[in-house]
Amino acid sequence: MDLVDAQQARRVLDRIVGYSISPLLWQKVKRGLSAGRVQSVALRIIADREAQIDAFIPTEYWSMEAEFPVKGCKKPLLAKYYGNPKKQENIGKEELEKIYKDLEGAVYEVSEIKKGERTKKPPLPFTTSTLQQECAKHLNFATSKTMRIAQQLYEGVAVKGHGTIGLITYLRTDSTRISQEADAECKEFIRENYGAENVMENAARKKETKKIQDAHEAIRPTYVNLTPAVVKDSLSRDQFRLYQLIWKRFVASRMNGARYETTSVKINAGNYRFTSSGSKIVFPGFLSVYQNDEDKEENNAALHKVAKGDVFKEVELKKEQHFTQPPAHYTEASLVKELEDLGIGRPSTYAPTISTLISRRYLAKENKNLYLSDLGDIVNRIMVSAFPSIVDVNFTATMETLLDGVAEGTVEWKSIIRNFYPDLKEAVEHAEQALEKIEIEDEVTDTICENCGRNMVIKYGPHGKFLACPGFPECRNTKPYFEKIGVKCPKCGGEIVIKKTQKGRRYYGCENYPECDVMTWQKPSKEICPKCGNMLLEKGNKLVCADSACGYIVEKQKDNA
């Protein structure tokens, strides 16, 4: 009964938030919008990340690599500059030039060789969130697609010689637990097909940092003997790829870890040090079944050809310029992981939450990355100003903890509702009075419709603004609309305008495209770089030269905001 109460509490809270705030968005912005207890927090997380990216200013740094010719090896020994004598990061250009000068005519000596062994533990079986993350990274599946195909495999597929059979266990779970029967069956399969040395006798369980419901097992194949090869002809391509991933992950989770032999070499040149390291697999273990790019060995044959005391005189030094990178845009995989780490939502909510944000046009998805749209920015700003607690990460995580308490029988579910609803009702009533309506009206332009002679108007569509004839439906003429920002193109003198990708992501480009290819993701300033004559881009409270090699930075004046 406690689990029923917890589910009931979640449903009531979700409906209270959605039914109370969504009509307000219809009233203040436009119909068809929505807010949600988890959805709105996820939107804010993405909006905060976008703000961090926009405000990020790259910093130049340099790295150095040395190539040492080794007798008997076709490829040289590659070693990275380590420091003097401690590790140094983000070396400046001036410092690098000094190091270069100091190394002229230096003798490079192998000062230390260390050999060791490391073990890589097998992966845990899939939970809902880890399955979504892996499918997004390796199969390029959207979370909604992953859940749809997993549902098909769970409900049952006609397999030749076996009839219609459910191929995987229940797909909505946050537990890595495996039943004793399935564990024993899998280990026997491994023993027969991969050898007894690969069987993990005592499968370790993940140390949970948060409470899990553990109502269902991890996601696994229902019958381990139904290998991907056996069922391949009975499945569609996407079904097979997903089943193969689940099957391999489960079998790998019951196998021993992989062992690597590691080698590290330190090479001194006066007061400076270079290091090189590599590894090779000595016992594959679970890698015989399940392997990612990061699991591959890093073998450098030259590492095994050098000895302590070896001296190198012919050395080729290579330097490379780098710039620090902003935080990465969220992908569906990284957003799911972030929500899980923060304790927001449940396994069953991740896919519909992301799908809703995309379908509402709050987010644009491009090359796996999620970008905040103009509409998403408007909705997020309203939520942050009018309902700060609803979109507060800590508040939402605390609410999830209370709901878990209901499932455990330690919290009475109606008390949560009684404490939550009055504050929400008051916030909604205040927002109805305080928030101004955001008009998305048709703006008349100077552009004349060539079909009927009317002045065309600006319309707001799924991908942003466009020009349309006000005589619709008699005249259906439309054109792209590019909003000018009052900045001249530094290359051709044309106007810089706001454009959008097909997926709705905003960028700034020259109106004379394709003749002029000037383009930037950040908003250009009216000011020009005094150093190189390029555009200055707005980055938070600073103006930064569009040419990263220039490096010019200045505080943004208030009148430029």
Number of C-alpha atoms within 10 A of each C-alpha: 10 17 17 11 18 22 16 16 21 19 11 15 18 17 14 18 22 18 14 19 25 17 17 22 21 14 15 18 19 14 12 10 22 22 25 23 21 23 23 24 26 25 24 22 18 22 20 14 18 20 13 17 18 18 17 17 21 14 14 17 16 17 19 18 18 19 16 20 18 17 11 10 13 10 14 19 20 18 21 19 21 21 17 15 12 9 10 11 12 13 16 14 15 10 11 16 12 10 16 14 11 14 16 8 11 16 15 22 20 20 16 14 19 11 12 10 13 13 14 15 16 24 18 20 25 27 23 26 25 19 23 27 25 18 21 20 16 10 15 16 21 21 24 17 17 24 21 14 18 25 17 14 24 19 15 14 18 15 18 12 8 10 10 12 15 19 24 23 20 21 24 21 23 24 22 20 20 18 11 9 8 15 18 14 14 23 21 16 17 21 15 10 10 17 11 15 13 22 24 20 13 9 15 12 12 11 6 9 7 11 12 13 14 12 12 18 20 25 29 26 26 16 16 22 12 15 14 19 9 12 20 18 12 13 16 10 11 15 19 19 16 20 24 18 19 23 27 22 24 26 25 28 24 25 29 23 22 20 20 21 17 19 20 16 21 19 26 22 19 14 11 18 22 24 20 20 20 18 21 17 20 13 17 17 24 27 21 14 16 18 16 8 6 7 12 13 15 15 16 19 16 18 22 14 12 16 14 14 13 12 17 16 12 13 15 12 15 12 15 9 13 15 14 12 12 15 12 12 18 19 21 26 23 17 19 27 17 15 21 18 12 15 19 26 22 18 19 15 15 26 21 14 21 23 18 17 21 19 12 15 21 24 27 24 19 14 8 17 15 22 24 28 23 18 17 24 17 14 21 26 15 17 23 16 12 19 19 15 17 20 24 16 20 14 15 20 18 14 20 17 16 18 24 20 18 24 21 14 15 12 17 17 22 14 10 16 15 10 10 15 14 11 12 18 15 10 17 18 12 12 19 16 8 10 13 11 14 12 9 11 10 15 10 16 12 9 15 13 21 11 10 14 11 17 17 25 23 23 19 13 8 13 18 23 20 18 23 24 26 21 16 10 8 9 14 12 17 17 14 12 18 21 15 16 15 12 19 21 22 15 13 14 13 16 19 25 23 20 24 17 12 13 19 21 20 21 15 21 24 27 23 16 11 8 9 15 13 17 17 16 14 17 22 27 22 16 16 19 22 11 10 13 14 17 25 24 25 23 23 17 14 17 26 26 26 21 15 13 12 13 16 16 15 12 12 17 10 7 5 11 10
